[in-house]
Structures are given as structure tokens and as C-alpha cells.
Amino acid sequence: MENPEIIIRLSPDEALVLSDWLEQVQMTDLSRLVDDPAVWAPLHRIAGTLDKSLPGIFAADYAERLEAARSRLRPALEDSASDEEGADA
């Protein structure tokens, strides 16, 4: 029997950055970005789950926490891009 749910694990930094991005997306005209309303339900569910799991999103120093998380994630992303480029060579 298959597992009825999909579980995605994120680091706290990944969760914080993704939560902020989803919040920004939800504040825009979603219909321009997401052409299928069926996609909205899982997006809202992910955003809601992240909001409940991240008490720091309401902290006074949220902007600093978010920028620190972004900074910590950027080198990892740049390294993986370099690895992919090297694999193509």
C-alpha cells in the first residue's frame, strides 16, 4: 500500500525563505502566475503549514533572520550550480 501523503523535509533556512516567497506570491495576482486554480490549494496548504511551523516569522527581527537564511543558502546553491556545470563538461 502506498503512503497517502508526501513528506517534504526542509531545513529551517529553506522553510523561512520559501515561506517568505510564498507570502509574496500570494500577495500578487496568483492567476497571472498560476493558470490552474487546482494548484492554489497545495500552495496555500504549504504556506499555511510553514506559517504554523515558523514562529520566527512574527519576530521583530524577521527581516534580519530572513536575510541571514538567504545568505546561508546562497553559497550552497552556487556550489551545486558549479557542480552541475562541471558534470556537463
Backbone bond lengths (Angstrom), bond angles and torsions (degrees), N, CA, C in turn:
res aa  C-N    CA-C-N  psi(-1)  N-CA   C-N-CA  omega(-1)  CA-C   N-CA-C  phi
1 M - - - 1.451 - - 1.531 109.49 -
2 E 1.305 116.01 135.14 1.459 120.44 -179.78 1.520 110.89 -77.38
3 N 1.329 114.93 151.23 1.458 120.90 174.63 1.524 107.70 -69.66
4 P 1.325 118.92 126.72 1.463 120.22 -175.76 1.532 114.42 -74.07
5 E 1.309 118.06 -9.97 1.459 120.68 -179.18 1.519 110.29 -123.20
6 I 1.306 114.51 152.36 1.457 121.98 173.74 1.519 107.02 -102.85
7 I 1.302 116.60 130.39 1.464 121.19 -179.90 1.520 108.10 -111.51
8 I 1.318 115.70 126.74 1.455 122.19 177.79 1.523 107.54 -115.51
9 R 1.299 116.58 127.69 1.459 121.08 179.36 1.522 108.94 -103.32
10 L 1.324 115.23 131.36 1.463 122.21 178.89 1.519 108.79 -126.90
11 S 1.308 115.73 147.31 1.456 119.02 171.52 1.531 107.19 -71.71
12 P 1.328 117.89 162.41 1.465 119.18 176.84 1.533 112.31 -57.01
13 D 1.334 117.35 -38.66 1.465 120.13 178.29 1.525 111.05 -64.69
14 E 1.320 116.67 -45.58 1.465 120.52 178.87 1.526 110.74 -60.64
15 A 1.321 116.13 -43.13 1.464 120.66 -179.66 1.529 111.03 -63.11
16 L 1.304 116.96 -43.05 1.462 121.13 -178.60 1.528 111.13 -64.51
17 V 1.327 116.71 -46.65 1.463 121.05 -179.30 1.533 110.36 -65.92
18 L 1.323 116.92 -43.14 1.466 120.08 178.96 1.524 111.06 -64.96
19 S 1.312 117.40 -41.00 1.461 121.25 178.47 1.521 111.23 -59.34
20 D 1.321 116.16 -44.99 1.459 119.95 179.65 1.526 110.93 -63.47
21 W 1.328 116.99 -43.34 1.465 120.90 -179.99 1.528 110.65 -63.62
22 L 1.322 116.63 -44.10 1.467 119.39 178.99 1.527 111.17 -62.55
23 E 1.316 116.91 -38.27 1.468 120.65 177.30 1.523 110.21 -61.49
24 Q 1.320 116.81 -43.94 1.462 120.14 178.33 1.522 111.28 -63.09
25 V 1.324 116.92 -42.23 1.461 121.40 179.62 1.525 110.46 -63.32
26 Q 1.324 116.37 -42.41 1.457 120.06 -178.98 1.521 112.16 -67.21
27 M 1.324 117.00 -24.94 1.458 120.49 180.00 1.531 111.71 -82.01
28 T 1.319 116.95 -11.24 1.461 120.99 177.74 1.519 108.83 -94.13
29 D 1.290 116.36 -176.64 1.459 121.77 177.03 1.526 107.84 -78.90
30 L 1.334 116.87 95.57 1.458 121.09 -176.88 1.522 112.88 -58.29
31 S 1.314 117.46 -30.18 1.457 119.23 -177.44 1.527 112.03 -66.22
32 R 1.329 117.23 -23.89 1.471 119.57 175.54 1.520 110.83 -73.25
33 L 1.316 116.64 -35.71 1.453 122.09 -175.74 1.530 112.21 -89.67
34 V 1.316 115.96 -39.60 1.463 121.67 -176.40 1.520 107.46 -117.00
35 D 1.328 115.79 109.65 1.461 119.35 -174.63 1.522 113.72 -85.64
36 D 1.314 118.46 -7.54 1.459 122.11 179.67 1.524 109.37 -117.05
37 P 1.330 118.04 112.07 1.462 120.07 -179.12 1.531 114.35 -57.43
38 A 1.325 117.71 -19.99 1.468 120.22 177.91 1.526 111.16 -64.38
39 V 1.312 117.85 -24.18 1.464 122.02 -179.54 1.530 110.90 -75.42
40 W 1.308 117.32 -24.65 1.466 120.82 -176.90 1.524 112.10 -62.50
41 A 1.315 117.82 -40.17 1.471 120.68 -177.43 1.531 111.56 -58.03
42 P 1.346 118.77 -51.68 1.470 116.42 178.85 1.522 113.41 -66.96
43 L 1.328 117.54 -32.61 1.466 119.20 177.10 1.528 110.70 -62.77
44 H 1.321 116.49 -45.34 1.466 120.21 179.12 1.531 110.79 -65.39
45 R 1.329 116.93 -36.59 1.467 119.96 179.97 1.525 110.40 -66.29
46 I 1.328 116.90 -44.31 1.472 120.41 178.28 1.525 110.09 -61.86
47 A 1.332 116.19 -46.17 1.465 120.21 -179.52 1.528 110.80 -61.12
48 G 1.314 116.98 -43.46 1.468 120.47 179.99 1.519 112.22 -64.95
49 T 1.318 116.37 -40.75 1.460 120.61 178.13 1.519 110.80 -63.71
50 L 1.322 116.32 -43.11 1.466 119.81 178.06 1.526 110.85 -63.08
51 D 1.324 116.61 -44.47 1.469 120.03 -179.84 1.527 111.41 -57.99
52 K 1.335 117.20 -40.92 1.464 120.93 -179.77 1.522 111.70 -70.64
53 S 1.317 116.40 -28.44 1.467 121.20 -175.23 1.521 113.60 -89.98
54 L 1.313 117.48 -10.14 1.464 121.38 -174.60 1.527 111.47 -119.80
55 P 1.323 117.52 83.05 1.463 118.65 179.83 1.529 112.65 -61.92
56 G 1.321 117.03 -22.23 1.461 120.90 -178.59 1.514 114.21 -67.63
57 I 1.336 118.35 -12.74 1.466 119.15 -179.20 1.525 111.66 -69.17
58 F 1.331 116.47 -14.60 1.462 120.37 178.76 1.528 112.21 -105.03
59 A 1.326 116.59 5.85 1.463 120.73 -178.57 1.527 110.73 -74.69
60 A 1.311 115.04 152.20 1.468 120.32 179.75 1.526 111.72 -62.67
61 D 1.336 116.52 -29.86 1.465 120.56 -178.71 1.534 112.09 -99.16
62 Y 1.334 116.33 29.17 1.470 121.53 -178.05 1.522 112.04 -54.31
63 A 1.311 118.39 -46.38 1.470 121.29 -177.30 1.527 110.95 -59.90
64 E 1.325 116.71 -40.23 1.458 120.27 179.07 1.525 110.94 -68.63
65 R 1.330 116.60 -40.86 1.469 120.63 177.89 1.523 110.71 -62.78
66 L 1.316 116.05 -42.29 1.457 121.15 -179.39 1.524 110.45 -64.11
67 E 1.313 117.44 -46.38 1.458 120.23 -179.85 1.520 111.22 -64.73
68 A 1.319 117.08 -38.30 1.468 119.77 177.35 1.527 110.62 -63.60
69 A 1.320 116.82 -41.97 1.467 120.49 178.07 1.524 110.57 -63.01
70 R 1.319 116.25 -44.19 1.470 119.96 178.02 1.529 110.54 -59.86
71 S 1.318 116.50 -43.34 1.466 120.66 -179.56 1.520 111.30 -62.41
72 R 1.321 116.69 -40.55 1.461 119.81 179.93 1.528 111.38 -68.36
73 L 1.314 117.57 -32.04 1.463 120.73 -178.73 1.524 112.82 -80.01
74 R 1.306 118.17 -32.96 1.469 120.44 -175.89 1.526 113.49 -56.64
75 P 1.322 121.55 -48.52 1.469 119.10 -179.77 1.525 112.53 -58.25
76 A 1.318 117.43 -39.31 1.462 120.61 179.61 1.523 110.14 -62.76
77 L 1.307 117.20 -39.66 1.452 120.75 179.34 1.522 110.75 -68.67
78 E 1.317 117.35 -41.05 1.462 120.72 179.36 1.526 110.31 -65.80
79 D 1.342 117.61 -38.55 1.457 121.15 178.60 1.521 111.01 -64.51
80 S 1.339 117.21 -42.37 1.457 119.61 -178.93 1.521 110.59 -68.49
81 A 1.321 118.23 -33.24 1.468 120.92 176.79 1.519 109.80 -66.58
82 S 1.320 117.28 -39.36 1.462 121.17 177.92 1.518 110.04 -65.37
83 D 1.339 116.78 -40.42 1.456 120.75 178.22 1.522 111.28 -61.95
84 E 1.338 116.91 -41.50 1.455 121.07 179.65 1.522 110.88 -66.21
85 E 1.341 117.12 -39.80 1.454 120.46 178.66 1.525 110.20 -64.50
86 G 1.320 117.29 -39.63 1.446 121.39 178.40 1.521 112.57 -65.18
87 A 1.329 115.94 -33.99 1.467 120.47 178.43 1.514 111.29 -69.80
88 D 1.336 117.31 -27.95 1.458 121.41 -179.65 1.522 111.95 -75.88
89 A 1.333 116.11 -21.64 1.480 119.92 -175.20 1.512 112.17 -74.43
